[in-house]
Amino acid sequence: MGAMIRGVAAAAVCVTGGLRRCAAAIAKGSRPSAAFVAAVALAIVGFGAAEASAGPTCKPKRPRPVVHLRNMGPCAFDPGTLSFVGKPPQQAACLLRALDRSRNLAPAPADLPAALAGRVGQPAGLPAREAIGALLRKLDLERDFAAALWRPVSRARDNDPDAPAARYFVIHDTSGPNYGSRAFPADIDVTPKINNLRLFWCADGWAKSHVVINRGGGMMVGHDFEIPWRETKFERAPAFAGALKGLFLHVELIQPRRRAPGFGRRNDAQAPTPGFTAAQYERLALLYVIASVRAGTWMIPAFHAPIDADIRGGHDDPQNFDLQMFARGLDDVMRTLQRDELLASSAIDE
């Protein structure tokens, strides 16, 4: 029993004190017994599991500031219908606006890319879940996304079964880390200092978004698309009494920032150019397809910036987003799925 107790104590040092202290703790008992060694091994596993289960917590320590609305935003949200004004393509055009150099919303695009214009708001043309599942297996993404393909997306009013299903697929960027006055490193697309998805993991279930995509195309699921979640200030406004919770799905793209001249010492107004990688656009397009299939209609894509544009302290993301690259990514995903469906059909006929 004494050897076991000494082994557990040594293991605690090994987990918390580093290699040198670990070696010293084990060496204290020369010629350690088998019981002592076994106790060290088992206790290290136990301590490690406890440490992992604790994990980082992300729930705000204090209540977040109350959001006061001056209006229903530049895209004119209607609380009665729980939608922005206009038909789905018109809504998308208004919601896919970035901030210009003056930090004001740019005009709505005259035309959406064909890949979006012909789909947004339509139930037609959605790929089969089986085809998506097969593609996820090829991409080694089955564990995170395949099992939920037959599940619905969230619903407004915190998953009220009588409320509308999620309509808006909101694109964000992480706006960090902030390099201040320093230039962006040449390796921003690969360095773990920026792209480590564990930095966005929350053990308490308070991850910021549904999914985070790093610059190499790696993804971390913070919440399944069936979980109602709010990431914009607009959604949290007391004026809606929680009705918007579940109406929006949120995806974050990792993007570092730096200080831009003329906006104060601590601003993060300058993003790299290009803003995102081809791998990020490809994964974003895949998530858009998955979310739309689960919603039963092609969702309305949106940027964070116009949703919070008329709210004090609103956001500017995503910056330097290339809508044509996203559209090309969507076309590529759909071509792959259609080709795979044809090959599967041919195999059955044979």
C-alpha positions in Angstrom: 0.0 0.0 0.0 2.9 2.4 0.8 4.3 1.8 -2.7 1.0 2.7 -4.2 0.7 5.9 -2.2 4.2 7.0 -3.1 3.5 6.2 -6.8 0.4 8.4 -6.8 2.3 11.2 -5.2 5.1 10.8 -7.8 2.6 10.8 -10.6 1.2 14.1 -9.4 4.6 15.6 -9.6 5.1 14.2 -13.1 1.9 15.7 -14.4 2.3 19.1 -12.8 6.1 19.6 -12.3 7.8 18.8 -15.6 10.3 16.1 -16.6 13.1 17.0 -14.3 11.0 17.0 -11.1 9.2 13.9 -12.4 12.6 12.0 -12.7 13.6 13.2 -9.2 10.4 12.1 -7.7 10.7 8.6 -9.1 14.4 8.4 -8.3 13.7 9.0 -4.6 12.8 5.5 -4.1 15.8 3.6 -5.5 15.0 0.4 -7.3 11.2 1.1 -7.4 8.9 -1.8 -7.0 6.5 -3.0 -9.7 3.6 -1.7 -7.6 5.3 1.8 -7.5 5.8 1.9 -11.3 2.2 0.7 -11.9 0.8 3.3 -9.6 2.8 6.1 -11.4 1.5 4.9 -14.8 -2.1 4.6 -13.7 -2.2 7.9 -11.8 -0.6 9.8 -14.6 -3.4 8.6 -16.9 -5.9 9.6 -14.2 -4.5 13.0 -13.6 -4.3 13.6 -17.4 -7.9 12.6 -17.9 -9.0 14.9 -15.0 -7.0 17.8 -16.5 -8.5 17.2 -20.0 -12.0 17.0 -18.5 -11.5 20.3 -16.8 -10.4 22.0 -20.0 -10.8 25.6 -21.0 -14.1 27.3 -20.1 -15.6 30.0 -22.2 -18.8 31.0 -20.5 -18.6 34.8 -19.8 -17.7 35.5 -16.2 -20.1 38.5 -16.2 -23.4 39.2 -17.9 -22.8 40.7 -21.4 -23.8 44.3 -22.0 -27.4 44.8 -22.9 -27.8 45.4 -26.7 -29.9 48.4 -27.6 -31.3 48.5 -31.1 -31.7 51.7 -33.0 -33.6 50.0 -35.8 -34.0 46.6 -37.5 -30.7 46.9 -39.3 -29.7 47.9 -42.9 -31.4 44.8 -44.2 -34.7 45.5 -42.4 -35.4 42.5 -40.2 -39.1 41.8 -39.7 -39.7 40.3 -36.2 -43.2 39.2 -37.3 -41.9 36.9 -40.1 -38.5 36.3 -38.5 -36.8 37.2 -41.7 -35.1 40.1 -43.5 -37.0 42.0 -46.1 -37.2 40.7 -49.7 -37.0 37.3 -51.4 -34.1 35.1 -50.4 -31.7 36.2 -53.2 -32.4 39.9 -52.3 -31.8 39.1 -48.6 -28.5 37.4 -49.5 -27.4 40.4 -51.6 -28.0 42.7 -48.7 -26.5 40.5 -46.1 -23.3 39.6 -48.1 -21.9 43.2 -47.8 -18.5 43.9 -46.3 -17.3 47.1 -44.8 -15.4 49.5 -47.1 -12.2 51.4 -46.2 -14.3 54.1 -44.5 -15.7 51.4 -42.2 -19.2 51.7 -43.7 -21.2 49.0 -45.4 -20.4 48.7 -49.1 -23.3 48.7 -51.6 -25.1 45.4 -52.2 -23.7 43.4 -55.2 -25.7 44.0 -58.3 -25.8 40.3 -59.0 -25.0 37.3 -56.8 -22.7 34.6 -58.3 -24.7 32.1 -60.3 -23.9 29.3 -57.9 -25.8 31.2 -55.2 -28.4 33.1 -57.2 -29.9 30.0 -58.6 -30.1 28.2 -55.3 -30.7 30.5 -52.3 -34.1 29.9 -50.7 -34.9 27.0 -53.1 -35.6 23.4 -52.0 -34.7 22.0 -55.4 -31.2 20.7 -56.3 -30.1 19.6 -52.9 -27.8 16.6 -53.0 -28.6 13.2 -51.5 -27.5 12.7 -47.9 -26.0 9.4 -49.0 -23.7 11.2 -51.5 -22.6 13.7 -48.9 -21.9 10.9 -46.4 -19.7 9.1 -49.0 -17.8 12.3 -49.6 -17.3 12.9 -45.9 -15.8 9.4 -45.6 -13.4 10.2 -48.4 -12.4 13.4 -46.7 -12.1 11.7 -43.3 -14.8 14.0 -41.9 -17.4 11.3 -41.2 -17.1 11.4 -37.4 -17.9 15.1 -37.1 -20.6 15.5 -39.7 -22.0 12.3 -41.2 -24.0 11.0 -38.3 -26.0 14.2 -38.0 -26.9 14.4 -41.8 -30.4 13.0 -41.1 -30.9 15.4 -38.2 -32.6 18.8 -38.7 -31.0 22.2 -38.1 -32.0 24.4 -35.1 -35.3 26.3 -35.0 -36.0 29.8 -33.8 -37.2 30.6 -30.3 -34.6 28.3 -28.9 -35.8 25.2 -30.8 -39.5 25.8 -30.5 -41.0 23.0 -32.7 -43.5 25.5 -34.1 -40.9 28.1 -35.1 -39.2 28.3 -38.5 -36.0 26.4 -39.1 -32.7 28.2 -39.3 -32.6 30.3 -42.4 -29.3 32.2 -42.2 -25.8 30.8 -42.7 -23.6 33.4 -41.1 -19.9 33.8 -42.1 -17.5 35.2 -39.5 -13.8 35.6 -39.1 -11.9 35.2 -35.8 -10.3 38.7 -36.1 -7.2 37.4 -34.4 -4.6 37.1 -33.2 -3.8 40.8 -33.5 -0.3 41.5 -34.6 -0.5 45.2 -33.8 2.0 47.1 -35.8 4.0 44.0 -36.8 3.7 42.6 -40.3 1.8 39.3 -40.8 4.2 36.3 -40.7 4.8 34.5 -43.9 3.5 31.2 -42.4 0.1 32.4 -41.3 -1.6 29.6 -43.3 0.3 26.8 -41.5 1.6 28.0 -38.1 0.0 26.3 -35.1 0.2 29.7 -33.3 -2.8 30.7 -35.5 -4.3 27.5 -36.7 -4.4 25.3 -33.6 -8.1 24.5 -33.4 -7.7 23.5 -29.7 -7.5 27.3 -29.0 -11.2 27.5 -29.9 -12.4 24.4 -28.0 -14.5 25.0 -24.9 -15.0 22.2 -22.3 -18.1 23.9 -20.9 -20.1 23.9 -24.1 -19.8 27.6 -24.7 -17.8 27.5 -27.9 -18.3 30.8 -29.8 -19.7 29.3 -33.1 -21.1 26.1 -34.6 -17.9 25.4 -36.6 -14.4 26.9 -36.8 -12.3 26.5 -40.0 -8.5 27.0 -39.8 -6.4 28.2 -42.8 -5.4 24.7 -43.7 -9.1 23.6 -44.0 -9.1 21.8 -40.6 -12.4 22.1 -38.7 -13.6 22.0 -35.1 -17.3 21.5 -34.2 -18.3 23.8 -31.3 -22.0 23.0 -31.6 -24.0 20.8 -34.0 -26.2 22.7 -36.4 -29.2 21.4 -34.4 -28.1 23.4 -31.4 -29.6 26.9 -31.2 -26.8 29.4 -30.7 -26.3 33.2 -30.8 -23.1 34.9 -31.9 -24.2 38.3 -33.1 -25.3 41.2 -30.9 -28.4 41.6 -33.0 -29.6 38.1 -32.0 -29.1 38.9 -28.3 -31.1 42.1 -28.3 -33.8 42.0 -25.5 -36.3 43.4 -28.0 -36.6 39.9 -29.6 -37.1 38.2 -26.3 -34.9 35.2 -27.4 -36.9 34.6 -30.6 -33.8 34.7 -32.8 -32.0 32.0 -31.0 -31.8 29.1 -33.5 -32.6 31.2 -36.6 -28.9 31.6 -37.5 -26.0 29.1 -38.0 -22.5 30.5 -37.4 -19.2 29.5 -39.0 -15.9 31.2 -38.0 -12.9 31.3 -40.4 -9.5 31.8 -38.8 -8.0 35.1 -39.9 -5.3 37.1 -38.1 -5.5 40.9 -38.0 -3.1 43.9 -37.4 -3.5 47.5 -36.6 -4.6 49.8 -39.4 -3.5 53.5 -39.3 -6.1 56.1 -38.4 -8.3 53.9 -36.2 -6.7 54.1 -32.8 -3.9 52.2 -31.1 -5.7 49.0 -30.3 -7.7 48.4 -33.5 -7.7 45.2 -35.5 -9.0 46.7 -38.7 -6.4 45.3 -41.2 -6.7 41.8 -42.5 -4.3 39.9 -44.7 -4.7 39.8 -48.5 -6.1 37.4 -49.6 -8.3 37.2 -46.5 -8.8 33.4 -46.6 -7.3 30.3 -48.2 -8.7 28.1 -51.0 -9.0 25.3 -48.4 -11.2 27.5 -46.2 -13.5 28.4 -49.0 -13.8 24.7 -49.9 -14.7 23.6 -46.4 -17.1 26.6 -46.0 -18.9 25.5 -49.2 -19.1 21.9 -47.9 -20.6 23.2 -44.6 -23.1 25.3 -46.5 -24.2 22.3 -48.5 -24.5 20.1 -45.3 -26.5 22.8 -43.5 -28.8 23.4 -46.4 -29.5 19.7 -46.8 -30.4 19.5 -43.2 -32.5 22.6 -43.4 -34.4 21.2 -46.5 -33.7 24.4 -48.5 -30.6 26.3 -49.7 -29.9 28.6 -46.8 -29.4 32.4 -47.1 -25.7 33.1 -46.7 -24.8 36.3 -44.7 -21.8 38.2 -43.3 -21.6 39.1 -39.7 -20.9 42.8 -40.5 -24.3 43.9 -41.9 -26.3 42.0 -39.2 -24.6 44.1 -36.5 -24.0 47.2 -38.6 -26.3 49.6 -36.8 -25.4 48.5 -33.3 -22.8 50.2 -31.2 -19.6 48.2 -31.2 -20.7 46.2 -34.2 -18.3 43.9 -36.1 -16.5 44.2 -39.4 -16.1 40.5 -40.3 -15.4 38.7 -42.5 -12.8 41.0 -44.1 -11.4 40.5 -47.6 -13.9 37.7 -48.3 -14.0 36.7 -51.9 -17.6 35.8 -52.8 -16.5 34.4 -56.2 -14.1 31.9 -54.4 -17.0 30.8 -52.2 -19.2 30.3 -55.2 -16.5 28.3 -57.0 -16.1 26.2 -53.9 -19.8 25.5 -53.9 -19.7 24.5 -57.6 -16.8 22.2 -57.0 -18.5 20.5 -54.1 -21.7 20.0 -56.1 -19.8 18.6 -59.2 -18.0 16.1 -56.9 -21.3 15.0 -55.4 -23.0 14.7 -58.7 -20.1 12.7 -60.2 -20.1 10.4 -57.2 -23.8 9.9 -57.5 -23.5 9.0 -61.2 -20.7 6.5 -60.4 -22.8 4.9 -57.7 -25.8 4.6 -59.9 -23.7 3.1 -62.7 -22.3 0.5 -60.3 -25.8 -0.5 -59.2 -27.0 -0.8 -62.8 -24.1 -3.1 -63.6 
